[in-house]
Amino acid sequence: MTTALASKVKARLVLALVTLLFCTRILAVHAQGTGGTISGTIATRTGSSISNARLYIRNLVTQETTTSTVNQDGGFVVDNLSPAKYEITVAAPGFAVWKTTTTIQAGANQILKIVLEGQVPTAEESHQDKTSGVSGVVSGKSVTELPLNGRSASDLAALEPGVASARTQTSGQAQRGFGNQMTISGGRPRQNDSRLDGISVNDYSNGPPASALGVSLGSDAVEQFTVLTSNYPAQYGRSSGGIIGASTRSGTDHFHGSAFEYLRNSALDARNFFDKEKPAFHRNQFGGSASGPIWEKRTFIFGDYEGLRQSQGITQVATVPSAAAREGNLSTGKVTPDATIQSFLNAFYPLPNGSLLGAGDTGIFTFAGQTVTPENYFTVKVDHKSALSSWLRLAHQFRQSERLHQDAMLRRAKSNYPSRKSGA
């Protein structure tokens, strides 16, 4: 009985191990679209291939080095490289050491044709993104330094040719999603696919993700931002529109950190045409990021936090009964209003503060209601290199936001009138 039980337990353990390895391979295959690839050939000036050369590809951010050998025909392929700047070194017996630096972009294939000589390397021919796709890449430096309203990284997609914001479908609407509605190569906004580290992150309406304010926070956590407009490779599917992708930053081999705060208010704003007085507007965006090694040359961590606090006054125009109409003096004749109706009108409908309309039975009432929006965004990413020279990457993101609409007219008339709340 004990032997049979032990056999069953052993069989289940083996099955679980095989399943885990199979799932790991599937995840690795699906993640291939997030990294870049370096491939090419190594030969002499006469065209003879060098099959005993070795490549050393060092990530200048994490200082992690990847070693690769060369095929018999002098060819090599190194894939699944994180978007970053790399130093490539080629060494072969009897030849001078060859070095260069290059930047790897997400989903791109860097082609190198390396020619070695006995004394100095001559030259290499490099081609970026050897695919049929039409795409654009925005670096992490551009994401953090370009002036963006709300520091929303997704707005950078509109800088690429063939991409425009859809004017008839504004962002921040619950029925269409809260993200930036963009048309790519003439397609509808919900035909696009938004990806983060190779994973589709479209929201419930199949639109781009964003907070309740309609912005995508966490621009400091973006390593690269790519937009594929047409003819993209086979690894990108699911969508008949464009592909909008972002790569999360990884930790570095030294401890680094940054902090920021941005402030906007109504001090320099102009008054709206309908404003009786300029409504209050205050926006504070603050946060910071930090990265460093947990285990030297093996495990790295990156963390980012961004907070947003906004209070915006929005002018609204309403039509309310005039003072004469409340007393029963209508343009069509005299009536005797019911006392209950009069108390209801006086409690919930203020007197006009603008011009009267038509014959004077109604008038314009203009008021500014504050919309308060607190948001918080967190990102944590851990990269670990195992003894088998494979990488394990874990990333976690959390976003919390809500919008509180405070209607000034109703709040003055009835102090316990509840605010409306929506979250994303």
N, C-alpha and C positions, 0 to 999 in steps of 0.2 A: 504493500500500500504506500509506504514511504517512498520507495523507488519510483513508482508511477507518478506520485505527486511532484517529485523532484524533476522528472522528465518533462511534465507539463509546464512547470515554472521555467525550465531552461528553454523550452520551445517558444514560450511567450516572450522571453527576454530577447531571443534571437530575432523573432518577428518584429519586436519593437525597435531593435537596433537597425534592422534592414529598412523599416519604414522611415525612421529618422534620417538615415543616410539618403534615401530616395527623395524625401521632402526637402532636405538641404540642397540636393542637386537641382531640384525644380526651382527653388528660390534663387539659386545662383544663376540659372538660365534666365529667369525673368528679370534679374538685376543687371544683365549685361548692357542694357540700354543706358544705364546711368553713368558708366565709366567710359574713358577713352581708350584708344588702341594706338600702339606704335608698331609699325611693321616696315619691312624694307629688305634691302640686300646689302651685303658687304663684299667688295671685290677689289682687285688691284686695278692699276691704271690701264692694263692691257685687257681687262674684262674677266680675268680668271677669278672664280669665286674663292673665298676664304672660309673654310668650314671649321677651323679650329679657333675662331674668335669668340670672345665672351663679351656680353653687354652688361653694364652696370647702370641701372636707372635709379637715380636718387631723388626722392621727393624733397624739395628744398624747404618745404613747410614742416614736415614731420621728421625729416632726415632719415626716413626709412628707405632702404636700398633693395631693389629687386634685381636678381641676377637671372640672365637668360643665356642659353646656348644658341648656336647657329646650326641650321640644317646643312646637309651635304652640298646643296646648291648655293649656300651662302645666305639663305633667307632666314628671317626671324619674324615672330609675331608675339607681342606682349600686350595682353588685353586686360580689361577690368582695372584700369588705372584711375584713381580719383582725380577729378579736375584740380589741377595745381600746376605750379612751375617745376620742371624737372631738369636735372643735369644728367646727360647721357654720356657714358664713357665706353669706348670700345678698345679692347686690348687683344692683341694676337702676337704670338711669338715671331720675332723677326721684323715687326712693324712698329712704327711709332704709335703712341697712345693718342687716340682721337677723342675730343671732347666737344660738346655743344650744350646749349640750354634751349629748352622749348617749353611752351605752355600747352598743356593737354586740356581740351575742352570736352564737355559731356557729350557722348555719342559720336565723337569725331574720330577719324582714322588718320593718324599722322604717318605719312609715307617718307621714308628716308632712303636715299641711295648714297651709301658711304663708300668712298674710295680711299684706301690706305696705301701709303708708300713707306719705304724703308726709313726715311728721315722725318717727314712731316706729313700729316694728312692733307689732302688737297681741298676737297669741297664736298658738300652734300647738297642734294636737291630735296627740298621739303615741300610737300603739298598738304594743305590743311583740308580736312573734311572731304575725303575721297568717296562721296556718296552722290546719289542723284538728287538728294533733297535740297530745297532752297531754304536756307535758314540764316539766322543771325544770332550772335552771342554777345551778351552784356556781361562784363567782368564784375566781380564783387566790389572792386574799387568804384566803378561807375554807379553801382547800386546804392552805395552808401554816400557818395559825394554829390550826385546830381540832385538838384532841388526838386523834391517831390512833395506834392500836397498831401499831408498826412503820412509821409514816408512809406507810401504804398509801393512795394516792389513791382507789383503786377502792372503798374502804369507804364513801365519801361517797354512793354510789348508794343505799345502804340508807336514807338520810335522806328520800328522796322518797316521796310517797304511792304505794301499790301495789307497793313494792319491799321484799323481805325476803330475808335470808340463808336458804338451804335448810339446815335442821337435819340432814337425813338424808344430805347430801352435803357433807362438810367439805372445806376447801381443803387444798392440799399433798399430794394423792394422785396418784400417777403414772397410775393407770388412768382417772381422771376429769379430769385436768388439775390444775395447781397454783394456778389463780386462785380468787378468791372466788366461790363458787357462789351465785348469786342467782336468785330467782324474781321475774319481773316480770309483774304482772297475772295471776298464777296459772299462767304458763307454766313449762316446764322450763328449767333453767339452760342447757342446750346449744341452746335455741332463740333465745338472745340473740345479738346481734352487737356485738362490741367494736371500736371504730374509733379510730384515731389520725390526726388531720389528714385525716379523710375516707377513710382506707384501713382495710379490715378486718384486724384483727390477732389473730383467734381462733387458738388453738393447735391441736395435732394432734388433740385430742379435741373440737374445736369449742367449747371452753370459753374463758373469759377468760384472758388471758396473765398470768403472774406468775413469780416466781423459785422456787427450790427450797424456800424458806421459806414460800411462799404469799402474798407481799406484792408490791405494785407500787411499786417505788422510783421516785424522780425527781419527787416532788411539787413541788419548786421549779421544775421545767420546765413545769408545767401552767399555761396561761393561763386556760382555762375547762374545766369539766367538765359535760357535759350528759347527761341521761337522758330518752329518749323512751319513754313507757310504752305508748301506744296511738294509733291513728289518725295515724301519722306520714306526712309527705308522700311523694310518689312517688319522690323521689330516693333514699329509703332503701328498700332491698330486701334480698333474700337471707335474710331472717330472719322467722320467724313470731312471735318474742318481742319483747323490747324492744331499744332501741338505746342503747348506752353509748358516748359519744364524749368525746374529750379533744383539746384544741388546744394545740400546743406554743408556748411563748413565743418572741417574736422579739427581736432586738437593738434597742437604743435609740440615740438620737443622741448621748448622752453615756455615758461609761464608768461603769458601776455594777457592784458586786460584793457578795457576801454569803458568810458562812461560818457553820457551825453544828456542834454536836456534842450528841448526846443520849445519856444514860447510864441504864441500868437494871441493877439487880443484885438479889441475893436478900437483902440486908440487911433490907428491910422486908417480905419475903414471909412468908406463914404456912406452917406445915408441913402437908403433905398427910396425909390420914387413914392412908395406907399407908406414909408415910415413917418409917423408924427415926430418921433425922436429916434435917434440911433439905438438899436437894440444891443444889449450886452453880448459880447462874444469873448470867450477865454478858452484857450487850448494849451495844455501842457503835455508834452511827450518826453519821456525820460526813460532811462534804462542803462544797460551795460552788458558787456560780454567778457568772458574769461576762458582761457584755454591753457592746457599744459599736459605734461605726462603723468600718468599714474604709475606705470611700469616702464622704465627707460627703454626706448626703441621698440616697445611692444604694445603698450596700452596708452591711449590718448583720450582726453575728454575735452569737450567744448560745451559751454553753456551760455545762454542768451536770455535776457529778460527785457521786455519793453512794456511800458505802461502808458496809457493815454487817458487824460481827464479833460473832457470838453463840456462846456456849457454855452450853448448857442441860442440866441434869441431870433425867432423867426416871425416876421410880421404876417399877420393874417387879417383878412378883410371879411366882415360879416354884415348882413343886412338885418336891421332890427326895427321894431315899430317906433314911430315918432311919438313925442309927448302928446300931440293932439290926438293921435289915433288911440292912445291909451285911455284918454278921457271920453272917447266915443265920437270925437269930431272928425269924421271921415270925409274924404273929398266927395263921396257920393251922398252924404247926408248925415244927420245926427242919429246916433244909436246909444242905447243905454248898456254899457258893458257890465257883465256879471262881476261881482266882487271877488269871487274865487279866481276868475280869469285874470283880473287886474293884479292880484297878489302873485300869481304865477309869473306874469310878464315882468313885474317889478323885481322878482327874486332872481330870475334867470336871464333876462334880457336887459342890458343897460341901455341908457339913452344914446342916441347917435352922437358921435364926436366929430363927424364929418358932414358933408353936404346931404341935403334931403334928396330923395329920388322921386321922379314923376310928379304927382300932385301933392306930395308931402306926407303921405301915409307911412312911408318907410324912409330910413336914412342909413348912412354908412357908419359902421363902428370898426375902427382899426385898433388892433392890439398886438402885442408881441409876447408870445409864449416861449419860455425857455425849454430847450431840449438838452437834457443832461445825459452824457454818455461816458461811463467808466469802462475801460477795457484793460485786460492783462493778457500777456502772451509770454509763454515759456518755451524754450527749446533746449534739450540736452541730447548730446550725441557722444557715444563711446565707440572707439575703433580699437580692435585688438588683433594683433598678428599672432597666429598660432605657430607651433613648432613646425608645421607642415607648409609654412610660408603662405597660408591662406588667411584672408581677412574676415573677421566677424564684426559687423557694424550694427549697432543698436541706436535708434533715434526715437525720441519721445517728444511730442509737442502737445501743448495745452493752451487753449484760448478761451477766455471768459469775457463776455461783453453783454451789455444791455443798454436800452435807451429808455429814458424816463421823459415823457411828454407832459409838461406842466402848462396847462392852459390858464393864462393870467386872468382872462375874463371870468371863467367859471370859478377860479380859485378865490377871487375877490368877492364874488357873489355868495359862495358857499365854501367855507374854509375846509370842510372835511371831504371835498370832492376828490376821489382817488386819481392818482396819476396812472397813465397807461404805460405798460412795460412790455418790451419785446427783447428777446435774446437770440444770440447766434453763437 
